[in-house]
Amino acid sequence: MVVIAVLASCGTGGPYSTTASVSEELSVSQFQEELYAHGIPLTLPDGRAILVNIPSYELIAFEDGTPVFRSRVIVGKPETPTPRIDTVTSSVIFWPSWRPTPEMIASGEVPDRVFPPGPGNPMGSLAVTLDSRWGIAMHDTNQRHLFERVRRAFSHGCIRVERWETLAAWLLNREEDWIITMAVGPTTQRISTPRVPVLIRYLTYFPAADGTLQTYPDVYDLELGEAAFQPSARTPEPFAARPRKHEACQMPE
């Protein structure tokens, strides 16, 4: 497998670059104030950031606190939950290979072998790696039909992203057509990304794309109830019961 490392440009002028204006600053303030006004203690960082909200099965990309796009995601099953952590993006891998974790192999779920890039690879065409000790990534999938499900807790902890090409284009400041071309091989390539914050949260009460406030199911049966609205119950901590062995994504070098 050939791996080509390239440093992504952090310059401006690409398809997802923006220039702040007075109206944009007001809209940022309005969105953040809306979260606080409804008891949602999420403080978005300046610049670019990614929120993955487990109960809503959704990824939201932000620029200076303003949502710029949303995507459906698939999160971890209750027995292998996606952890609530703060991390950052590290790289984009085009045409990735994949190897199952020791836990998956021991269960007999999948054979102990490296899955080469291609249609049969569970990572799909692209993966965004994270700087995280939990061994998870955001990636495409070879089971895209699952995005049509209302409840989407099917993974081993990783975050499968429906709009993976949009996410990668936004991170690398490239056109989506370029991303798609790179993601069909024939070589595996890794491109470093800026360290964009990734906030993985468990918010059962959050604004939908149309601005309406929605209540989402308690995916992992945490029984937060009304406590879900209190800041003390929303501290982003990893699930204590999720040991290191639950690494979800192993990508051979």
Backbone hydrogen bonds, N-H to C=O, Kabsch-Sander energy under -0.5 kcal/mol:
donor,donor_aa,acceptor,acceptor_aa,energy
4,I,188,T,-0.6
5,A,3,V,-0.5
6,V,190,R,-1.3
8,A,6,V,-0.6
8,A,192,S,-1.3
17,S,14,G,-1.4
20,A,18,T,-0.5
25,E,21,S,-2.2
26,L,22,V,-1.9
27,S,23,S,-2.1
28,V,24,E,-2.3
29,S,25,E,-2.1
30,Q,26,L,-2.5
31,F,27,S,-2.4
32,Q,28,V,-2.5
33,E,29,S,-2.7
34,E,30,Q,-2.0
35,L,31,F,-1.8
36,Y,32,Q,-2.2
37,A,33,E,-2.8
38,H,34,E,-1.3
39,G,36,Y,-1.8
40,I,35,L,-2.9
42,L,40,I,-2.4
43,T,41,P,-0.6
44,L,42,L,-0.7
49,A,62,F,-1.8
50,I,197,P,-2.4
51,L,60,I,-2.9
52,V,199,L,-2.7
53,N,51,L,-0.6
53,N,58,E,-2.6
54,I,52,V,-0.7
54,I,201,R,-2.6
57,Y,53,N,-0.6
57,Y,54,I,-1.3
58,E,53,N,-1.6
59,L,71,S,-2.8
60,I,51,L,-2.9
61,A,69,F,-2.6
62,F,49,A,-3.2
63,E,66,T,-2.3
64,D,47,G,-2.9
65,G,47,G,-0.6
66,T,63,E,-1.6
68,V,61,A,-3.0
69,F,61,A,-1.0
71,S,59,L,-2.3
73,V,57,Y,-1.9
74,I,160,R,-2.0
75,V,152,R,-2.5
77,K,155,S,-2.6
80,T,77,K,-1.1
84,R,237,E,-0.6
85,I,83,P,-0.9
87,T,198,V,-2.4
89,T,196,V,-1.8
90,S,129,T,-2.8
91,S,129,T,-0.9
92,V,191,I,-2.8
93,I,127,A,-3.4
94,F,92,V,-0.6
94,F,189,Q,-3.1
95,W,125,S,-3.0
98,W,115,F,-2.1
99,R,250,Q,-2.8
105,I,101,T,-2.2
106,A,102,P,-2.7
107,S,103,E,-1.6
108,G,104,M,-0.5
108,G,105,I,-1.2
109,E,104,M,-1.3
110,V,104,M,-0.9
113,R,111,P,-1.5
115,F,98,W,-4.0
115,F,113,R,-0.5
121,N,118,G,-1.9
124,G,121,N,-2.0
126,L,123,M,-0.7
127,A,93,I,-2.2
128,V,138,M,-4.1
129,T,91,S,-2.4
129,T,127,A,-0.6
130,L,136,I,-0.7
131,D,88,V,-2.8
132,S,130,L,-1.6
135,G,132,S,-1.0
138,M,128,V,-2.4
139,H,159,I,-2.4
140,D,123,M,-0.8
140,D,126,L,-2.6
146,L,143,Q,-1.7
147,F,144,R,-1.7
148,E,145,H,-1.6
149,R,146,L,-1.4
152,R,150,V,-0.5
154,F,75,V,-1.2
154,F,152,R,-0.8
155,S,75,V,-2.7
159,I,137,A,-2.7
160,R,74,I,-2.2
160,R,158,C,-0.6
161,V,139,H,-2.9
162,E,72,R,-2.4
162,E,160,R,-0.5
164,W,161,V,-0.7
164,W,162,E,-1.0
167,L,163,R,-2.2
168,A,164,W,-2.6
169,A,165,E,-2.1
170,W,166,T,-2.2
171,L,167,L,-2.3
172,L,168,A,-2.5
173,N,169,A,-1.0
174,R,169,A,-2.1
179,I,175,E,-1.7
180,I,176,E,-2.6
181,T,177,D,-2.0
182,M,178,W,-2.3
183,A,179,I,-1.7
184,V,181,T,-1.1
185,G,182,M,-1.1
188,T,2,V,-0.7
189,Q,94,F,-1.4
190,R,4,I,-1.8
191,I,92,V,-2.7
192,S,6,V,-2.3
193,T,90,S,-2.0
196,V,194,P,-2.0
198,V,87,T,-3.2
199,L,50,I,-3.4
200,I,85,I,-2.7
200,I,198,V,-0.6
201,R,52,V,-2.7
201,R,199,L,-0.7
204,T,202,Y,-0.7
206,F,214,Q,-2.0
208,A,212,T,-3.2
211,G,208,A,-2.0
214,Q,206,F,-2.0
216,Y,204,T,-3.1
216,Y,214,Q,-0.5
219,V,217,P,-1.7
221,D,218,D,-2.0
227,A,224,L,-1.9
228,A,225,G,-1.6
229,F,226,E,-1.7
230,Q,227,A,-1.8
233,A,230,Q,-1.4
234,R,231,P,-1.6
235,T,232,S,-0.5
237,E,235,T,-1.5
242,R,239,F,-2.0
246,H,243,P,-1.9
247,E,244,R,-1.2
248,A,135,G,-0.9
249,C,135,G,-2.3
250,Q,99,R,-0.5
250,Q,248,A,-0.5
251,M,249,C,-0.6
